[in-house]
Amino acid sequence: GSPKSQLSESQGTPVGPACPTTNSSLRASERGSQLSNNQGNNQGHGQSCSAVLGRQSAVAKVKGNQLGASYVSSCMDSSMLQSPNSTSAPPSGDDVLRSFRAEILTRFSTVVEAFDVLTRDIPAERDLSKPEWRRLLSKHGFLRYAGRKEINSIFKELDFSGDGYVSLKEFYIAIEMAAPVRSFEELRRRWIGKGFKSMTLAIRCMDNDDNLVSSRRVDLEDFGAMLQLTHVDEEDEHRALFYTVSSDGQGTASVEEMHCAVAAVSPSLLLEDVRERLMKKYKGDLNRAFFDLDTDHGGTLDAKEFVKKGVRRLNLTEIEAQKAFREIDIDSSGEITLDEFLSAMTICEPSLFLEELRLKIRQRYHSIRQALNQAFADEVNDGLTREILLPKAKFLEALVPLGMSEFEVNNLFQLIDNDGDEELTALEFMKGVKRFAPACVLEDLRIRCCQMYGTVYDAFASVAKKRAEPIGFKAFAKKLVDLRIIQPSEVSEKPNSLHQNGIDVQAIFDLLDVNHEGVASIGRLVA
């Protein structure tokens, strides 16, 4: 019944992100302040970004809501960590957490796996006193990673209200937040841990445009100032992200290209946003949301009723509603069932605990598809076309040899198995995988570019001057055909079945259409 016990299981961060502390150059700080002051209603249907960012002082009054505040020690007075007799300050809480995290990863493949060990004994949400916390860490060998002073420093940093209690969930999020941001996977984890319930909200907080993600080109310094608005403060973090998406040869990048890079490491950002709207509109009851959208009460949603209700009830544009329907209707049947709807909404929920798994799935997408196809084939049909229900144990047998742990396969299976009957067909499993990591559709295209041209950048070198030009689907597909990267048949046919090889151009275009205007660009694709 405590505020902390009511935290979102996926994020541990109610309310919203805290106002970040900036530590870079004066010009960057001034630029960040200016952008913050220019924020409008960036959620489109809710509170403004600046309003969300401005809640830090109110949030700080409730311990359970402290998870939205910064875990780093830059907000702390260094004297709080300094002993009376010391002549120099000990390592900051952030440094201790980073060191502790690095040591954990020498024993476990991910931080999630490490904390799974701890939560076998204690629920993640339960408050622990310092002695209880130390005993739990000692029992599982975690104290070897840090001395008593370091452990006490970590505990003090997590104990925001000073009542002498912390939870494992707070500990986990603090460890993840201490990781430096060097990639867009790490950026997504930072934003989730800081309380952004939608990556689209975080992106809009970087830009001063209320509705559209800007294609305006900016240099590294301005790019870094915008990142500071979303808790990414270090200059080396700014450089790592900037040079990942800057492909114009002019030393500039756009927020729009960054948005596409974030989309490539996320579930559907549109569905993530739709889910947040549904949760607010229907007070967390997704079953009620489905039956309200089902105008004719036929038990399924067709495109017409979904688009109509999506525009009226959720304040979506017609293009957004059409795209959301396509992404939920994963088998392209023209109808959405309750199970499809619930599965899509569950899988797109932002969760720190799932981000490492999402990365592994993207890296192993082809291997997973091939393994299931071979493992479950018979004399007549390949594995992905057989309509036979298989227990979870069969998927474990097929996927663990690919470098996935039983813990990870179990988590993925439970996410996809929406009715909880512990059985799925291979095709149902692959549909769930595509929902979980929709950027898998880019993998076939990336491989083909590398096979033909050596690198993705070289594949599009001939259109370098027009990379930022916004184009519709037909023009986008024509460019890929003209470059001989895809065949005309891959454009004209319906979206590819999951058991077939080929490039789903429509799915790729939808992924890149981050503003939901029906346009994309080659620059976004390269990013």
C-alpha positions in Angstrom: 0.0 0.0 0.0 3.0 2.3 0.1 3.6 4.7 -2.8 6.6 2.7 -3.8 4.7 -0.6 -4.1 2.4 1.1 -6.7 5.3 1.9 -9.1 5.0 0.7 -12.7 6.7 -2.7 -12.9 8.3 -1.9 -16.2 9.8 1.4 -15.4 9.8 2.0 -11.7 9.2 5.6 -12.6 5.8 7.2 -12.2 4.9 10.8 -12.8 7.7 11.7 -15.3 11.3 12.5 -15.8 13.1 14.9 -13.5 14.7 18.0 -14.7 18.3 17.1 -15.8 21.4 18.8 -14.4 23.7 20.1 -17.1 27.4 20.1 -16.6 28.9 21.1 -20.0 29.9 24.4 -21.5 28.1 27.7 -20.8 26.9 28.0 -24.3 25.4 24.5 -24.3 23.8 25.3 -20.9 22.3 28.5 -22.2 21.1 26.8 -25.4 19.5 24.0 -23.3 17.8 26.5 -21.1 16.5 28.3 -24.2 15.1 25.1 -25.7 13.5 24.2 -22.4 11.7 27.5 -22.3 10.5 27.0 -25.8 8.8 23.7 -25.1 5.2 23.5 -26.0 2.6 20.8 -25.5 4.9 18.0 -26.8 2.7 15.1 -25.8 0.0 16.2 -28.2 -2.7 14.8 -25.9 -1.3 15.4 -22.4 1.0 17.7 -20.5 3.7 19.7 -22.0 7.3 18.4 -21.9 8.4 21.4 -19.8 5.6 20.7 -17.4 6.7 17.1 -17.0 10.3 18.2 -16.6 9.4 20.8 -14.0 8.0 18.4 -11.5 11.2 17.4 -9.8 10.6 19.3 -6.6 7.1 17.9 -6.2 8.2 14.4 -7.0 11.0 14.6 -4.5 8.5 14.7 -1.6 7.4 11.1 -2.1 10.0 8.3 -1.8 8.2 6.0 -4.2 8.3 8.8 -6.8 12.0 9.4 -6.4 12.9 7.0 -9.2 12.2 9.7 -11.7 14.9 11.8 -10.1 18.6 11.5 -11.1 20.5 8.7 -9.6 23.8 10.4 -10.3 25.6 12.2 -7.6 25.9 15.5 -9.6 22.9 16.7 -7.7 24.4 15.9 -4.3 26.7 18.1 -2.2 30.0 16.3 -2.2 30.3 16.9 1.5 27.6 14.4 2.0 29.9 11.6 0.9 33.0 12.9 2.7 34.1 11.6 6.1 35.1 14.2 8.7 38.7 13.2 8.7 39.2 12.8 4.9 41.4 15.2 3.0 39.9 14.4 -0.4 36.4 13.4 -1.5 35.8 9.6 -2.0 34.6 8.3 -5.4 31.3 9.8 -6.4 28.2 7.6 -6.1 28.0 7.5 -9.9 31.6 6.2 -10.1 30.9 3.5 -7.5 27.8 2.4 -9.3 29.7 2.3 -12.6 32.5 0.2 -11.1 29.9 -2.1 -9.4 28.1 -2.6 -12.7 31.3 -3.5 -14.5 32.2 -6.1 -11.9 28.7 -7.6 -12.1 29.1 -8.0 -15.9 32.2 -10.1 -15.3 30.0 -12.8 -13.8 26.7 -12.3 -15.6 26.0 -11.7 -19.2 23.5 -8.9 -18.4 22.5 -6.9 -15.3 19.0 -8.3 -15.7 20.3 -11.8 -15.1 22.2 -10.7 -12.0 19.1 -9.2 -10.5 17.0 -12.2 -11.4 19.3 -14.1 -8.9 18.5 -11.6 -6.2 14.7 -11.5 -6.8 14.5 -15.3 -6.3 14.7 -14.5 -2.6 13.2 -11.1 -2.3 10.4 -9.4 -4.4 11.9 -6.5 -6.4 9.4 -4.0 -4.9 9.9 -4.9 -1.2 11.7 -2.3 1.0 14.9 -3.5 2.6 16.8 -2.1 5.5 20.6 -1.7 5.2 21.4 -4.9 7.1 18.8 -6.9 5.0 20.2 -5.4 1.8 23.8 -6.3 2.8 22.9 -9.8 3.8 21.1 -10.4 0.5 24.1 -9.2 -1.5 26.5 -11.2 0.6 24.5 -14.4 0.2 24.8 -14.3 -3.5 28.4 -13.1 -3.6 27.8 -9.5 -4.7 29.8 -8.0 -1.9 33.0 -9.2 -3.7 32.4 -6.4 -6.2 32.7 -3.5 -3.7 33.9 -2.8 -0.2 31.9 -1.8 2.8 32.3 1.9 2.2 31.3 1.6 -1.5 28.2 -0.5 -0.6 27.2 2.0 2.1 27.7 4.9 -0.4 25.4 3.1 -2.9 22.8 2.5 -0.2 22.9 6.1 0.9 22.5 7.3 -2.7 19.4 5.1 -3.2 17.8 6.0 0.1 16.4 9.3 -1.2 14.1 10.0 1.8 16.6 9.0 4.4 14.3 6.5 6.1 16.9 3.7 5.9 15.1 1.5 3.2 15.6 0.8 -0.5 14.2 -1.8 -2.9 16.0 -4.1 -5.4 14.1 -2.4 -8.2 15.6 1.0 -7.2 19.0 -0.7 -7.0 18.6 -2.2 -10.4 17.6 1.0 -12.1 20.4 2.9 -10.4 23.0 0.4 -11.7 21.6 0.7 -15.3 21.4 4.5 -15.1 25.1 4.6 -14.1 26.1 3.1 -17.5 27.5 5.7 -19.9 25.5 6.3 -23.1 27.6 5.2 -26.1 24.9 3.7 -28.3 21.2 4.2 -29.0 20.4 1.0 -27.0 22.0 2.7 -24.0 20.2 6.0 -24.7 16.9 4.2 -24.7 17.7 2.6 -21.3 18.7 6.0 -19.9 15.4 7.5 -21.0 13.3 4.7 -19.6 15.1 4.8 -16.3 14.6 8.6 -16.1 10.9 8.2 -16.4 10.0 8.8 -20.1 7.0 6.5 -20.7 7.3 7.1 -24.5 10.5 7.6 -26.5 8.6 10.0 -28.7 8.1 12.3 -25.7 11.9 12.3 -25.0 12.6 13.1 -28.6 10.2 16.0 -28.6 11.7 17.3 -25.4 14.9 17.7 -27.4 13.2 19.8 -30.1 11.3 23.0 -29.9 8.6 22.0 -32.4 5.3 21.0 -30.8 4.1 18.5 -33.4 6.9 17.4 -35.8 10.3 16.1 -35.1 12.6 18.6 -36.8 14.7 17.9 -39.9 16.7 21.0 -39.1 20.5 20.3 -39.2 22.5 21.1 -36.1 26.2 20.9 -35.1 27.6 18.8 -32.3 27.4 21.6 -29.7 23.7 22.3 -30.3 23.0 18.5 -30.6 24.6 18.1 -27.2 22.6 20.9 -25.6 19.4 19.3 -26.7 20.5 15.9 -25.3 21.1 17.6 -22.0 17.3 18.2 -21.8 16.9 14.5 -21.5 19.5 13.5 -18.9 22.4 12.9 -21.3 25.0 15.3 -19.9 28.5 14.2 -20.8 30.2 15.5 -23.9 31.6 12.1 -24.8 28.1 10.8 -24.8 27.0 13.6 -27.1 29.9 12.8 -29.5 29.1 9.1 -29.6 25.5 9.6 -30.5 26.1 12.5 -32.9 28.7 10.7 -35.0 26.5 7.6 -35.2 23.8 9.5 -37.1 25.7 12.2 -38.8 26.1 10.9 -42.4 26.0 14.1 -44.5 29.8 14.7 -44.5 29.1 18.2 -43.3 29.4 17.6 -39.5 25.6 18.0 -38.9 22.8 15.8 -37.9 19.0 16.2 -37.2 16.7 15.2 -34.4 14.7 13.4 -37.1 17.6 11.1 -37.9 18.2 10.5 -34.3 14.5 9.6 -33.9 14.9 6.9 -36.6 18.0 5.6 -34.8 16.0 5.3 -31.6 13.2 3.6 -33.5 15.7 1.0 -34.8 16.5 -0.2 -31.2 12.9 0.0 -29.8 9.5 -1.7 -30.1 7.1 0.3 -32.3 7.4 3.9 -31.1 3.9 4.6 -32.4 2.4 1.7 -30.5 4.4 2.7 -27.5 2.7 6.1 -27.7 -0.7 4.5 -28.5 -0.4 2.3 -25.4 0.3 5.3 -23.2 -2.8 7.1 -24.5 -4.9 4.0 -24.0 -3.6 3.5 -20.4 -4.6 7.1 -19.6 -7.9 7.0 -21.4 -9.1 3.7 -19.9 -7.2 3.8 -16.6 -5.0 0.9 -17.3 -7.7 -1.5 -18.5 -6.7 -2.6 -22.0 -9.5 -5.2 -22.2 -12.0 -2.4 -21.8 -10.1 -0.3 -24.4 -10.5 -3.1 -26.9 -14.2 -3.6 -26.4 -14.8 0.2 -26.6 -12.9 0.4 -29.9 -14.9 -2.6 -31.2 -17.8 -0.6 -32.4 -19.9 -3.5 -33.8 -19.0 -5.8 -30.9 -18.0 -8.5 -33.3 -15.0 -9.6 -31.3 -12.5 -8.2 -33.8 -11.4 -4.7 -35.0 -11.3 -4.0 -38.7 -9.4 -1.1 -40.1 -12.4 1.2 -40.5 -13.6 1.1 -36.9 -10.0 1.2 -35.5 -9.1 4.3 -37.5 -12.4 6.0 -36.7 -12.1 5.4 -32.9 -8.4 6.0 -32.9 -8.9 9.5 -34.3 -11.9 10.4 -32.1 -10.9 8.8 -28.8 -7.1 8.8 -28.8 -6.4 12.0 -30.8 -4.4 10.2 -33.5 -4.2 11.4 -37.0 -5.7 9.3 -39.7 -2.2 8.2 -40.9 -1.1 7.4 -37.3 -4.3 5.2 -36.8 -3.7 3.4 -40.1 -0.1 2.7 -39.3 -1.0 1.5 -35.8 -3.6 -0.9 -37.3 -1.0 -2.3 -39.7 1.5 -2.8 -36.9 -1.0 -4.6 -34.6 -2.4 -6.7 -37.4 0.9 -8.6 -37.7 -0.5 -11.3 -40.0 -2.1 -8.8 -42.4 -5.5 -10.5 -42.0 -7.3 -7.2 -42.1 -8.6 -7.8 -38.5 -7.3 -7.4 -35.0 -8.2 -10.0 -32.4 -8.2 -9.3 -28.7 -5.1 -11.5 -28.3 -3.3 -9.6 -31.0 -4.2 -6.3 -29.4 -3.2 -7.3 -25.9 0.0 -8.9 -27.1 1.0 -5.8 -29.0 0.3 -3.5 -26.1 2.2 -5.7 -23.7 5.3 -6.1 -25.8 5.6 -2.3 -26.6 5.6 -1.3 -22.9 8.9 0.5 -22.1 10.9 -1.7 -19.7 14.5 -1.6 -18.6 14.3 -5.3 -17.9 13.7 -6.1 -21.6 16.3 -4.0 -23.4 19.2 -6.4 -23.4 16.9 -9.1 -24.6 15.6 -6.9 -27.4 19.2 -6.3 -28.5 19.9 -10.1 -28.6 16.8 -10.7 -30.6 17.8 -8.2 -33.3 21.3 -9.7 -33.5 19.9 -13.2 -33.8 16.8 -12.7 -35.8 17.9 -14.7 -38.9 19.3 -17.5 -36.7 16.0 -17.7 -34.7 13.9 -17.9 -37.8 16.2 -20.5 -39.3 16.4 -22.6 -36.1 12.6 -22.7 -35.7 12.1 -23.5 -39.3 14.4 -26.5 -39.1 13.5 -27.7 -35.6 9.8 -27.9 -36.3 9.7 -29.0 -39.9 8.2 -32.3 -41.1 8.4 -34.1 -44.5 5.9 -31.8 -46.1 6.0 -28.4 -44.4 8.8 -26.2 -42.9 8.5 -25.3 -39.3 7.0 -21.9 -39.7 4.0 -23.1 -41.8 3.0 -26.0 -39.5 -0.1 -25.2 -37.5 1.0 -27.2 -34.5 1.1 -25.9 -30.9 4.4 -26.5 -29.2 5.3 -26.3 -25.5 7.8 -23.8 -24.2 10.4 -26.6 -23.7 10.6 -27.0 -27.5 11.5 -23.4 -27.9 14.1 -23.6 -25.2 15.7 -26.6 -27.0 15.8 -24.6 -30.3 17.0 -21.2 -29.0 19.4 -21.8 -26.1 22.1 -23.1 -28.5 21.9 -19.7 -30.2 23.4 -18.0 -27.1 20.2 -17.1 -25.4 19.8 -18.1 -21.8 16.8 -20.0 -20.4 15.9 -16.9 -18.5 15.7 -14.9 -21.7 13.8 -17.4 -23.7 11.3 -17.8 -20.8 10.8 -14.0 -20.6 10.2 -13.7 -24.4 7.9 -16.7 -24.5 5.7 -15.2 -21.7 5.5 -11.9 -23.4 4.3 -13.6 -26.6 2.0 -16.2 -25.0 -0.7 -13.7 -24.2 -3.3 -16.3 -23.1 -0.9 -18.0 -20.8 -1.6 -21.6 -22.0 2.2 -22.3 -22.4 1.8 -23.3 -26.0 2.6 -21.4 -29.3 3.0 -22.3 -32.9 6.4 -21.4 -34.4 4.7 -18.7 -36.6 3.0 -17.2 -33.6 6.3 -17.0 -31.8 8.0 -15.3 -34.8 5.1 -12.8 -35.0 5.8 -11.9 -31.4 9.5 -11.6 -32.1 8.7 -9.1 -34.9 6.5 -7.1 -32.6 9.1 -7.2 -29.8 11.9 -5.9 -32.1 10.3 -4.4 -35.3 13.6 -3.2 -36.6 14.4 -6.8 -37.5 12.8 -5.8 -40.9 15.9 -3.7 -41.5 18.3 -6.6 -41.1 17.6 -8.2 -44.5 18.1 -4.8 -46.2 21.3 -4.1 -44.2 22.8 -7.5 -45.2 21.9 -7.0 -48.8 23.5 -3.5 -48.8 26.7 -4.8 -47.3 26.9 -7.7 -49.7 26.4 -5.5 -52.7 28.3 -2.3 -51.7 30.5 -3.2 -48.7 28.8 -0.8 -46.3 25.4 0.9 -45.9 26.9 4.3 -46.4 28.4 3.2 -49.7 25.1 1.7 -50.9 23.6 5.2 -50.9 26.6 7.2 -51.8 25.1 8.2 -55.2 22.2 9.9 -53.5 24.2 11.6 -50.8 23.1 15.1 -51.8 19.4 14.2 -51.6 19.5 12.0 -48.5 17.5 14.5 -46.4 14.8 15.0 -49.1 11.3 13.8 -47.8 9.7 11.3 -50.2 6.6 9.2 -50.3 6.4 5.4 -50.3 6.5 5.0 -54.1 9.5 7.3 -54.5 11.2 5.6 -51.6 10.7 2.2 -53.1 11.8 3.4 -56.6 15.1 4.6 -55.2 15.8 1.2 -53.7 14.9 -0.5 -57.0 17.0 2.0 -59.0 20.0 1.2 -56.8 19.2 -2.5 -57.4 19.0 -3.2 -53.7 15.5 -4.6 -54.0 13.5 -6.2 -56.8 10.3 -4.6 -58.1 8.4 -7.7 -57.0 9.3 -6.9 -53.4 7.4 -3.6 -53.7 4.3 -4.8 -55.5 3.6 -7.9 -53.4 1.8 -7.8 -50.1 4.0 -7.7 -47.0 6.2 -10.8 -46.8 5.2 -13.8 -44.7 7.4 -14.4 -41.8 8.5 -17.7 -43.2 9.7 -16.2 -46.5 12.9 -14.5 -47.2 12.7 -11.0 -48.7 12.5 -7.3 -47.7 9.3 -5.8 -46.4 9.6 -2.4 -47.9 6.3 -1.1 -46.4 7.3 -2.1 -42.9 10.7 -0.3 -43.4 9.0 2.8 -44.7 6.6 2.8 -41.7 9.5 2.5 -39.3 11.2 5.6 -40.9 8.0 7.6 -41.1 8.6 9.0 -37.6 6.4 12.0 -38.0 3.5 9.9 -39.4 3.1 12.1 -42.5 3.5 9.4 -45.1 7.1 10.4 -45.9 10.6 9.2 -45.2 14.1 9.8 -46.5 17.2 8.0 -47.4 19.0 9.9 -44.6 16.7 8.4 -42.1 17.3 5.0 -43.5 21.0 5.3 -43.3 20.8 6.6 -39.7 
